[in-house]
């Protein structure tokens, strides 16, 4: 007798046993997630690490500016051959959920990512090359701009212009 699973033939007893074992394991994990009200399997498997994830993390923590997923992929592929953009997005999503990486969203450009442990700072966006740079420090007295009775919870400042590399090429 031949079984079919996702359009792939499963013929040997060993293969059937592997499939059944995987199904049992997934079922047990699903039950644990439900029993302990865990939000997702990715949070349940927090300790799971790979060479690709480690390479992605190294790129994020060693960068002096926020990077796009493609920039992270390009840099990580120098140390781990064959790393794909989908792997980078999955790892970044998990790192954001775990609080290791901050998702930086500036209108008009691709999302950027940076180490969440960095202190509060603002950004400079080069309108030529679309790279995002960190600006040290914060404007003092920004809350004085608020109308009477208002309370500020947080703020983000992006300064737009041309970076030194683009200015020197012009």
C-alpha positions as CSV (number, residue, x, y, z in Angstrom):
1,X,0.0,0.0,0.0
2,X,1.3,3.5,-0.9
3,X,0.3,6.6,1.1
4,X,0.3,10.1,-0.4
5,X,1.2,13.2,1.6
6,X,1.4,16.6,0.0
7,X,1.7,15.0,-3.4
8,X,4.8,13.1,-2.5
9,X,4.8,9.3,-2.4
10,X,5.5,7.6,0.8
11,X,6.2,3.9,0.3
12,X,8.6,2.4,2.8
13,X,7.7,1.5,6.3
14,X,10.6,3.6,7.6
15,X,9.3,6.7,5.9
16,X,5.7,6.1,7.2
17,X,7.2,5.7,10.7
18,X,9.1,9.0,10.4
19,X,5.9,10.8,9.2
20,X,3.8,9.4,12.0
21,X,6.5,10.3,14.5
22,X,6.7,13.9,13.2
23,X,2.9,14.1,13.4
24,X,2.9,12.9,17.0
25,X,5.7,15.4,18.0
26,X,3.9,18.3,16.3
27,X,0.7,17.3,18.1
28,X,2.5,17.2,21.5
29,X,4.0,20.6,20.9
30,X,0.6,22.0,19.8
31,X,-0.9,20.6,23.1
32,X,1.9,22.2,25.1
33,X,1.3,25.5,23.4
34,X,-2.4,25.3,24.2
35,X,-1.9,24.0,27.8
36,X,0.6,26.8,28.7
37,X,-1.1,29.4,26.5
38,X,2.1,30.1,24.6
39,X,1.6,32.6,21.8
40,X,3.4,30.6,19.1
41,X,5.7,27.8,18.3
42,X,8.5,30.2,17.5
43,X,8.3,31.5,21.1
44,X,8.3,27.9,22.4
45,X,11.5,27.2,20.5
46,X,13.4,30.3,21.6
47,X,16.6,28.4,22.2
48,X,16.7,27.1,18.6
49,X,19.8,28.6,16.9
50,X,21.4,28.2,13.5
51,X,24.6,29.4,11.8
52,X,22.4,31.6,9.6
53,X,20.7,33.2,12.6
54,X,24.0,33.8,14.3
55,X,25.4,35.4,11.2
56,X,22.4,37.6,10.9
57,X,22.7,38.6,14.6
58,X,26.4,39.4,14.1
59,X,25.6,41.7,11.2
60,X,22.9,43.6,13.2
61,X,25.1,44.1,16.3
62,X,28.2,45.1,14.4
63,X,26.5,47.7,12.2
64,X,26.8,51.3,13.0
65,X,23.5,52.1,11.3
66,X,20.1,50.5,10.7
67,X,20.1,48.1,7.8
68,X,17.5,46.7,5.4
69,X,16.9,43.0,5.3
70,X,18.7,42.9,1.9
71,X,21.7,44.6,3.3
72,X,21.7,42.2,6.2
73,X,21.4,39.3,3.8
74,X,24.3,40.5,1.6
75,X,26.5,41.0,4.6
76,X,25.6,37.7,6.3
77,X,26.2,35.7,3.1
78,X,29.9,36.6,3.4
79,X,30.1,34.3,6.4
80,X,27.3,31.8,5.6
81,X,27.2,30.8,2.0
82,X,23.7,30.5,0.5
83,X,21.7,32.4,3.1
84,X,18.5,33.6,1.5
85,X,16.4,36.6,2.0
86,X,13.5,34.5,3.3
87,X,15.7,33.2,6.1
88,X,16.8,36.7,6.9
89,X,13.2,37.9,7.2
90,X,12.2,34.9,9.4
91,X,15.1,35.4,11.7
92,X,14.5,39.2,11.9
93,X,10.8,38.6,12.7
94,X,11.7,36.3,15.5
95,X,14.4,38.6,16.8
96,X,11.9,41.5,16.8
97,X,9.4,39.4,18.7
98,X,12.1,38.4,21.2
99,X,13.1,42.1,21.7
100,X,16.6,41.7,20.4
101,X,16.1,43.7,17.2
102,X,14.2,46.9,16.7
103,X,12.1,47.4,13.5
104,X,12.7,51.0,12.2
105,X,9.9,52.1,9.9
106,X,10.4,55.4,8.1
107,X,7.8,56.4,5.5
108,X,9.0,56.1,1.9
109,X,11.8,53.6,2.4
110,X,12.1,49.9,3.1
111,X,12.0,48.8,6.8
112,X,15.3,48.9,8.6
113,X,16.5,46.9,11.5
114,X,18.9,47.6,14.4
115,X,20.1,46.2,17.7
116,X,17.3,46.9,20.3
117,X,19.9,47.4,23.0
118,X,20.9,50.8,21.5
119,X,20.0,53.8,23.5
120,X,17.4,56.3,22.3
121,X,18.5,58.2,19.2
122,X,17.2,59.7,16.0
123,X,17.9,59.2,12.3
124,X,19.2,60.8,9.2
125,X,17.8,59.6,5.9
126,X,19.9,60.2,2.7
127,X,17.4,61.0,0.0
128,X,19.9,60.0,-2.7
129,X,21.0,56.5,-1.6
130,X,18.1,55.8,0.8
131,X,20.5,54.7,3.6
132,X,19.4,55.4,7.1
133,X,22.0,56.7,9.7
134,X,21.9,57.0,13.4
135,X,22.2,60.4,15.0
136,X,23.7,60.6,18.5
137,X,21.6,62.1,21.3
138,X,18.3,63.6,21.5
139,X,16.9,67.1,21.3
140,X,16.4,68.6,24.8
141,X,13.2,70.3,25.6
142,X,11.2,68.8,22.8
143,X,8.3,68.3,25.2
144,X,8.1,72.1,25.6
145,X,6.6,72.1,22.0
146,X,3.5,70.3,23.3
147,X,0.3,72.3,24.0
148,X,-0.6,72.9,27.6
149,X,-1.9,69.8,29.3
150,X,-0.5,67.3,26.7
151,X,1.9,64.5,27.8
152,X,4.5,63.0,25.4
153,X,5.0,59.3,25.6
154,X,7.6,58.9,22.9
155,X,9.0,60.6,19.8
156,X,10.9,59.9,16.6
157,X,12.8,62.3,14.6
158,X,14.1,61.8,11.0
159,X,16.2,64.4,9.3
160,X,16.3,64.2,5.5
161,X,19.2,65.3,3.3
162,X,22.2,63.9,1.5
163,X,24.9,61.8,3.2
164,X,28.6,62.7,2.8
165,X,29.2,59.9,0.2
166,X,26.4,61.3,-2.0
167,X,27.5,64.9,-1.6
168,X,31.1,64.0,-2.7
169,X,29.8,62.2,-5.8
170,X,27.7,65.2,-6.9
